[in-house]
Each structure stands twice: as structure tokens, then as C-alpha cells.
Amino acid sequence: MCTKHDQVGVARLPELCEDGLERYRDVLAAGGVTGDRVPDCLLDLGLLRFLPDNPGSLTPIPPDLAAASLSRPIKQAITEYQDTLTAIRATMARAEVVYAEAQQDGGTSIEVLSSESVIAAALEEAVQSCREELLTAQPNGGRSPELLAEALPRDLALAARGVKQRTLYQHTVRAHGPTLSYIERVVSAGAEVRTLDEVFDRLIVCDSRTAFIPGPRDRRQSALLIRHPSVIEYLVKGFEQAWSRAAAVGEVPSRLRPPPLTDETRRAVLRLMVEGYTDEAIAGRLGISRRTVGTHVQKTSEVLGSRSRAQLAYLIAQTDLLDCSDLSAVEEASAKTAT
């Protein structure tokens, strides 16, 4: 029985059935056939053709000639498609010039990215095309082991290509084992990592040509892709200022890893508390737990002898606690004075 297979973009191709194959063998042996009914596949495939001067007679055709006849329209279609592709590229190349000029003029310099998959794809493309320097600001404390495992090969590959990498974290990552392990690996490959006790937002800048910042809505589902040179220059300056105030994290053995910088973390907690933020808001901005926030507040409250948050804020202002260089020493001195 003869059947035909459908293929995307290709005409239905008949299958050479067993009956057709046997009949083709017989016709080849006889040199032709007349008046007999033959399987459709032999006619569809062009393996048998009617003689022009004798419409009732069929003659066998060599398979290579039959294949050439079947392939001819397909090859023609391929050529036409290739010509169309070439024309598309040429047309879009002209449009690309106008598009690039508009970007430089600020016409489409900010693009809103929606959904995690779209953001991830845009980030991946930008990072993979990075050739000189990648700047990253990662707030909210330590990152998950899954994200770190995904980022490590990519960042090591960037280092191997000679791309300079500078990453800014909050001080709380110094107490997060997985993030510290990641930092040691990338630092050993040539990256630089620093931490800061301030609140900052997420930022990624590739070669000072493209930048990513959180979008206006759900930050996991929305981001802004920025290409405007002036805006990127502004973002890079902000990063450089924060970088100059940050503390370096060097490549060190695990037993000598840097301390969690308790003074700086506590100072940041107290500063936000004085500004009126709740424990939950402070925890979210600094990337630490609410319990840790409460512990910092409680210890300072015990040292200063306060009975309420309002009194604690007043005592902090009276002692200039937020402006001292050694917070622990001031707390100890205050405790001795109180006793």
C-alpha cells in the first residue's frame, strides 16, 4: 500500500511500498510495461513514466534521474528562500542604522523587561557579550546556593576572557558561607569583591554600554534595560562612589575569612531604626533576618539602658553612636558609665 509522509515546508513525499518495489523490479527486467495497473508510488516518484509516443506504455526511469526531477522544485524553493533571507538582512541592516542612531539620541534608550524569563535572557545576552568590565551591585545579603552554582561557571568564563569584574555586596554576606565560597573562587580568578554597610539597589552594568536596574513593579518580574550613555554614566558614578566606601574581600583561607563586620551592620540597623523603619523593613533592606535586627537593637538598648524604641533613638542621638568609628568600644564605655 502506498502512503505519503507530511513534512513541514516540504511537499508530501510518497513512500515506495513493497508492492511498488517488486513491480519496479519486474518492469526493469521486462524493459517496460503496457496496459497493466501499477502502484501509484511508482508514478508519483517518477520511477515509471508514460512514453510520449505511446501513452499506454510505461518505461522505467533510473532512480537518480527520478530523484533529480523530484528535487528540482525543492532546490528552486530553497534558492528563492535564500534570496529572501538575504533581502531581509539587507533591509534590516538599513533599519538597524536608524535604530542605533535613535538609541544614541535617547529615542529607545530605556526598555521595560517583563517576566523572569525575558529578564534572564536579556541579562544572559548582555553578560555573554561583555568584553571589558562587568559591574554588579547585589543587595539583600547572601545569595542562594542554586543561584551561586549557576553564576560561578559564567563568571569564571568571563574572567578567563579577560573581563574585569567588580561586585558590591552588603556586609551581611561575610557571615554567609555559600556566598563566601563563591567570592573566594571568583577573587582567585581575578575578580574584585567589596562589601558595604549601606542600603543600595541592584545594578548590573556591562562595558558601560548597557545597564539593568529593578523595574517599578515586582522586582523579580520587572526590570529596566538602559542604553542611554548619560544615564549609564550616572549609574556608574554612583557605583564608583559606593565602591570607594566599601571594604574589600580578599582571597583568604576559610579559617581566616573576614569577620562579619558587626559594628557596621549594627550601625546600619540603628540608623534605619532611628529613621523610623520597622524591623521587617530593616531586615529586607539589609538582607538579614528580623531576629538579627532585633538582636542588634536589643543589645544596644541593654547597653544604653533604654526602656523603649523612642528612648533608644534619643540616647543614640545623645551619644553620637552612629558617627563613632568603633561602635563596640562606645557601647562598652557607655555600659561602664551606666554601672
Phi, psi and omega in degrees: 000134182272135177230164179233141181256135176268132174230142183299126177076004182234141178300153180298126184258121179293150175261138178281105183283168181297321178297319179294322180295317179294319180294322178296320178298317181295318181294321177299319180292324182273345181083002179156179181209147179225135171073352180272150175278129181243155178302144182300329185298327180293324178284317181295323180278352179077018179280341172231137179225147176286141178285133182301321183272357179214083186303339180274354183251143178246141178238143180286144180245135177303141183303324182293324177290320178297318179296319179298320180294318179292324185282337188304309180294329179292316178298322179295319179296319179299316179299318180294319178296319179297320177297321179295317178300317178299319179294321179298314181298318180296318180295314182291333177297321177293319179293327181297324178298314179296319180298315181296320178296320179295323178297316179297329179275358179090008183296315179227046186279347179232123183239131178274125178254128181240138180088146182299321183294319179294317179297315181298319181294318179294319178297315181300316180296317181294316181292319180295331180272358181293133183238339186242301185210139177240118178255134182221132172243116184242099179276186172071032171075199184296149179265159183292149178303327180294315179294321180295319179295327179285324184281329187302308180300322180296315182289325176293324178294321176299315179298321180295332178276358179088015179280124178288134182233129174231126183234137181245126176240171169274159185303335186297341180291343181291348176249013182248106186305308181301319180292321178297320179297318177298315181301317181300321181293313184286327177294320178296337179271357176117356180284162175242137180226133176227160178234156186220148180268007182263165176270127177218170183253166181289139181208137174226127180232126181249114176055024182056026180242326177227146180220151178234131174227161180299148178278180185284342183252217177305120189289342175279340184248359185215136177209159177248128174261119187247132178237352183293123184304319182291320178294317179296320178300320178297316180295320180295320178299318177298319178297315182297322178295316178295321180298320182292336179267351187275160179260134183288147172246110184268175176279110184223154174298155184300326182289344181246021181300149183297149179293164184286007178054059185301319180304312183294320179295315180295321179298318179296319178299312183293322180297315179292325178296316179297328179283356174100008179284146175284166179300321181296317179293320179297315180300317180294321182286329183261352179073034177233173182278159176297327178296320178295320177301312180299323180296315179298316180295316182297316181296318178293322179297319179295320181294317183274350177073034181272154180251353181208166178296321180298316179294323179297317179298321179295315181295323177299317179294321181293326184266000183053037186298327184283346182257357183281155180277332181236091185297319182298319181295319179295319179297318179295319179295321179295322179295318179295322179295322181293328181274000000 
